[in-house]
């Protein structure tokens, strides 16, 4: 998490206390983890469809281990063809033209911290700017008028998540 309370204050106008803003920041990163998946290493138990390709659910930076039928494969037995596609090779020490069983693939998820921070800031700004049913307010000489956005809160939030593209991830 690279976003800090100070950075949020610099980029988004708010009168929230540091404690409240910190809570909003933490909740935002939890939402990102729920929708995008956790950052860091990941192990997936995948189902092979009688072919030589496995589709990873998250973009991979590197494959750590692959276990097929309770045997750890040599890195020469497979190749990460794209960030999401793992190919079984018939030229390695344990050659096979297809995946067998339910391979367990452990890999390092491609670093998408900058993309998560971008989405996080957009979500925080949406939260700070969202005033359901409120058109304007006045406090003494101070007044604010809120524009009626083109979309609603749920749609705007969905649009922010849909803009996730930095690593080729699926959303």
SVG drawing of the C-alpha trace seen along z (x, -y; Angstrom):
<svg xmlns="http://www.w3.org/2000/svg" viewBox="-32 -35 47 73">
<polyline fill="none" stroke="black" stroke-width="0.4" points="0.0,0.0 1.7,-3.2 -1.2,-5.5 -0.9,-7.4 -3.2,-9.7 -0.9,-12.6 -0.9,-11.6 -4.7,-11.3 -5.0,-14.7 -2.8,-16.2 -4.9,-14.7 -8.4,-14.8 -10.1,-17.6 -11.6,-16.4 -12.2,-17.6 -12.1,-14.0 -9.9,-13.4 -6.7,-11.4 -8.3,-8.5 -11.4,-8.6 -9.4,-8.9 -7.1,-6.1 -10.1,-3.9 -11.4,-4.8 -8.0,-4.0 -7.9,-0.6 -11.5,0.2 -10.6,-0.8 -7.6,1.6 -9.8,4.4 -12.3,3.8 -9.5,3.9 -8.2,7.2 -11.8,8.6 -12.4,7.6 -8.9,7.9 -7.6,10.7 -4.7,10.4 -1.4,9.0 1.7,11.3 2.3,15.0 -0.6,17.2 -1.2,21.0 -4.0,22.2 -5.4,25.8 -6.3,25.8 -8.4,28.2 -6.7,29.2 -9.0,29.7 -7.0,32.6 -4.7,30.1 -1.3,28.4 -2.6,25.0 -3.6,23.8 -5.2,20.4 -4.1,18.6 -6.7,16.4 -4.2,13.6 -1.3,12.2 1.9,14.0 5.3,12.5 7.0,15.9 6.1,19.5 7.5,20.7 6.4,24.4 4.1,26.7 2.9,30.0 1.2,32.4 0.0,35.8 1.9,35.2 5.2,34.7 6.9,31.3 7.8,30.5 11.1,29.2 10.9,25.6 11.8,27.0 8.5,28.9 6.4,25.8 6.6,22.3 4.7,19.1 3.6,18.1 1.7,14.9 1.0,13.5 -2.1,15.8 -1.2,18.8 1.0,21.7 2.0,24.3 3.0,27.9 6.1,28.8 6.9,32.2 10.6,31.5 11.5,31.2 12.8,33.9 9.1,35.0 7.7,34.5 4.0,34.6 1.9,33.2 -0.9,32.4 -1.6,31.5 -2.7,34.4 -4.8,34.4 -5.3,31.0 -2.0,29.2 -1.2,26.9 0.6,23.8 2.3,21.4 3.3,18.1 4.2,14.5 1.4,12.2 2.6,9.5 3.2,6.3 0.2,4.1 0.7,1.8 0.6,-1.4 -2.6,-0.3 -4.2,0.6 -3.1,-2.8 -4.7,-4.6 -7.9,-2.7 -7.8,-3.2 -7.5,-7.0 -10.4,-7.0 -12.5,-5.0 -11.7,-7.3 -12.5,-10.4 -15.8,-8.8 -16.6,-8.1 -15.7,-11.7 -17.7,-13.3 -20.7,-11.0 -23.7,-12.9 -26.8,-10.8 -29.9,-13.0 -28.0,-16.2 -28.1,-18.9 -26.6,-21.8 -25.8,-22.8 -25.1,-26.0 -23.1,-26.7 -23.2,-30.4 -21.6,-32.2 -20.2,-29.0 -22.2,-27.0 -21.7,-24.0 -23.7,-22.9 -23.3,-19.3 -23.7,-18.4 -25.8,-15.6 -23.4,-13.0 -24.1,-11.1 -24.1,-7.8 -25.0,-6.6 -22.7,-5.6 -22.8,-1.8 -22.2,-2.4 -19.3,-4.9 -17.7,-2.3 -18.1,0.5 -16.5,-1.8 -13.5,-2.4 -12.9,1.3 -13.5,1.9 -10.7,-0.5 -8.2,2.0 -5.8,2.7 -2.2,2.1 -1.3,5.8 -3.7,7.3 -5.9,8.6 -9.4,9.8 -12.2,7.8"/>
</svg>
